[in-house]
Amino acid sequence: MNNAHPVIGWEKELPVPDQYQFNDYLSVRDGRLYFEDLDLAGIFLEDTHAKQLGRALPSPLEIVYLPLIENRISAMRRIFAEAIEHVGYGGQFFYTYASKANAAEEIIRTTLKSGAHHEMSSTVDVDIAKIMIDRGLLSADRYIICNGFKATRTLYADNILQLKELHDKLVPVIEDLGEITFLMESGKQFDVGLRQKSYGHHNSTEEMDHANSRFGLDLESMWKAADYISAAPNLKLTLYHAMVGSQILSSEDFVRWLTPGMETYARLKQRHPDLHIFDFGGGMPVPMTLDFDFDYAAFTRALLTAMQEICDRYGVPVPDIMGEFGRYTTSEHGAHLFKIVTVKDNNSKLPWYIIDGSIMSSFPDSWALSEHFIVLPLNHLDKPFQQVQLGGITCDSDDVYPPKPSHSPLYLPVETEDLYIGFFSIGAYQEMLGGVKGSKHCVLPEAFELIIDRDNDNSYQFEILQGQTPADVLRNLGYRV
Ligand SMILES: Cc1ncc(COP(=O)(O)O)c(C=O)c1O
């Protein structure tokens, strides 16, 4: 990152110039912020989209912009196809969606329609896969990768055995030695993966072995597991899994930390010829702020070149490459829009702009991990700006943005009459961590949701999901209303 602080929005007192492009999907037209061709303020104010929708929608509002998911998936598949061609790589690429980032129906439906394979981590994930198989969206040609702990006789382990009846291309990834037993005893023919203990920034297998991580197997256990699998008549070792972290912004580091895993893959391949997939897990970085700088093509070429070199050295063919893309797939399609309901100076160092919702329960990573997200006004972009701080409408002193202890300045228009703002790149993990429905901090009802897609003519299609009513919240809490 070149900047001393993450860039979360406009950083000047001057108005934003017309046609200004904040990134590849957010731009300014006539003082309004557009999400591709969608005039965001026009959803609330009695003009453009409000007319199309038949009414102005209430704020706060969650935006689910499905075309961006398709766009990101096809972009990454293109990057890998070009890199494979460029370095003369002898294997394929499998784009897999890590459903833990966002398991909403419209998201899973869109990733599958866009051709992604599917990764999961719990028993309800298996139920989701069954629904998608039933609907013909999770077709027989797609891999289903089962990560996560799946001890014998747990709901997840039993559900995986049932799923195998419906879908053959299923690869449980062994997280712990004990997990081999239920697969072996099932008598069903299974392709199996092994996850090496790799989470963290390690330069050697020895360092990986000593990491304080609950995920995956140390090297000795990997060899043992591989031998058990080879000895079982119904199991075949086909996939190696290593994940080294999340949001690693240097291609060089990312590839370097994956290198001990690539070596382990090559050594395993020498003894276990059915092995053919190297799964580097998740962690592909994604722009959650405006200063993002990561060259996906350079990373991909470096990864494939390193793999070629290592496999050459060990005298084995290169593997197919799989990535489990969670944040990358779903971060940018999600936005959460609010109205500024009060402006208060309160003798504070910067004026407080109060939104009609909660920052901490809508974006838990901002509150818990000081994570930054993009924040921009939806209207009045052609007017002067001032530095401000945002407060949620809860009574909690931590419900603020920029997150504590950030040094990123936040500028919003001085004009606050009917001012709307948006948090952007919040589509991965935030909703799943904050929970869907239920009852939230300070009993704030959940926002309405607007699901946006494009039809074959590229025109917008809208679906409105109702937010919670006060009665919904009260009923959740046991009040008989
Ligand atoms: C095994 C596994 N795969 C994939 C992912 C997705 O990671 P990301 O959202 O960084 O792509 C995770 C995230 O925790 C994970 O644990």
The ligand as a MOL file (V3000), in Angstrom:
LIG
                    3D

  0  0  0     0  0            999 V3000
M  V30 BEGIN CTAB
M  V30 COUNTS 16 16 0 0 0
M  V30 BEGIN ATOM
M  V30 1 C -10.5930 -23.0500 4.0070 0
M  V30 2 C -10.9670 -21.7080 3.5390 0
M  V30 3 N -11.1160 -21.4990 2.2070 0
M  V30 4 C -11.4550 -20.2950 1.7280 0
M  V30 5 C -11.6680 -19.2150 2.5710 0
M  V30 6 C -12.0670 -17.9080 1.9650 0
M  V30 7 O -11.0980 -16.9420 2.1700 0
M  V30 8 P -11.2360 -15.5100 1.4600 0
M  V30 9 O -12.5560 -14.9570 1.8730 0
M  V30 10 O -10.0880 -14.7380 1.9910 0
M  V30 11 O -11.1610 -15.7480 -0.0060 0
M  V30 12 C -11.5000 -19.3750 3.9540 0
M  V30 13 C -11.6960 -18.2250 4.8450 0
M  V30 14 O -11.5510 -18.2400 6.0240 0
M  V30 15 C -11.1530 -20.6600 4.4580 0
M  V30 16 O -10.9960 -20.8670 5.7620 0
M  V30 END ATOM
M  V30 BEGIN BOND
M  V30 1 1 1 2
M  V30 2 1 2 3
M  V30 3 2 2 15
M  V30 4 2 3 4
M  V30 5 1 4 5
M  V30 6 1 5 6
M  V30 7 2 5 12
M  V30 8 1 6 7
M  V30 9 1 7 8
M  V30 10 2 8 9
M  V30 11 1 8 10
M  V30 12 1 8 11
M  V30 13 1 12 13
M  V30 14 1 12 15
M  V30 15 2 13 14
M  V30 16 1 15 16
M  V30 END BOND
M  V30 END CTAB
M  END
